[in-house]
Amino acid sequence: MPPLAAAAIERELSQLAAGWHLMADGTAIMREFRFRDFYRTMSFVNAVAHVANIENHHPDLEVGYNLCRVRYSTHAIGGLSENDFICAAQVDAIPAD
């Protein structure tokens, strides 16, 4: 399966919550989530991990005291697939604070 074309990526991206953006190289989408404290950050990370295991599609996470950056890409095809956007929408459904 080839990566999604630019027009499909823009269409899918427009359906996600505000904050998701296409990375400069065009092969991944990313969103930063901010929290009041470390506990809430880690609760969110654990919820993202649960979604990832259910979907068998795992994002790259960057975690700090009060932030988590979530990045989706389908490494097997070297770009974005529909599954990246499905998982991003599921992450959007997780309460962020």
N, C-alpha and C positions, 0 to 999 in steps of 0.2 A: 504494500500500500504506500503510495507517495504522500508526502506532507501536503497539508492543505494549501491551496493557492491563496495569494494575497487578498483577493476579493472575499473568499470564504472566511479567512481570518478576521477581516474587518467586520463582517456580518456577525460572526460568533462573538467577537469582542464587544460589540455594541449591545449584546444581550446580557452581558455580565454587569454586576454592580460597579459603581464608580470606583476608580482606583486601580483596576487592572490595566496594564499597558503591555504593549509588545516590546520586547527587548530589542536593542539596536541591531542585533544580528538577524532578527526576524525568526528565530528558531524557538522562542520561549515567550511565555506571558508571566508577568510578575505583579504581585500586589503586596504592599506593606500594611500590616495591622499593628496598631498601637494599643497599649493597655496601661492600667493604673499601677500595676505592680507585677512582680515576678510570678506570683501564684497564678494570677489571671492569664499571664502569658503562657505558662506551662499547661494550664487547663486547656487553653486553645490548641496548643501543640499536640496534646494528647487526643483531642477531638479530631484534629486533622489526620493524625496517625490512624485513628479508627476508620475514618472515611477511606484512607489510602489502602488499608488492608482489605476492607470490604470490596473496593473497586479493583484491587490488585494493580493499582497505578499510583506510583509514589512520587511526590514532588520533592524538589530540593528545598530545604528549609534553612533559613539563617535566623538564629534565635539570640536575643539579647535580653537584658533585664526587663524592658517594657515594650519590646517589639518582636515581631516575627515576620520575616519576608518569605512568601510562598512563591515558588517558581515552578511552573509546569512546562514540560517538553516531552516529546516521545522520542527518546534516544534511539530506539531501534530504527526509526525512519529519518532521523536527523532533522526533525522539525516538529510542527504542531499537527495533532490529530484532533478529531472531534472529541475523543475521550479527555483530552486536556481541558476542554471547555466544560464538559459535563462535570468533571471533578472540581473545577474552579467554582462552578455554580453551587455545588454541594458545600464547598468551604464557605461560600458567601452565606449559606443558611445557618452556619454555626454562630451563635451569639458571640459578639466580639467584646463584650464588657458587661 
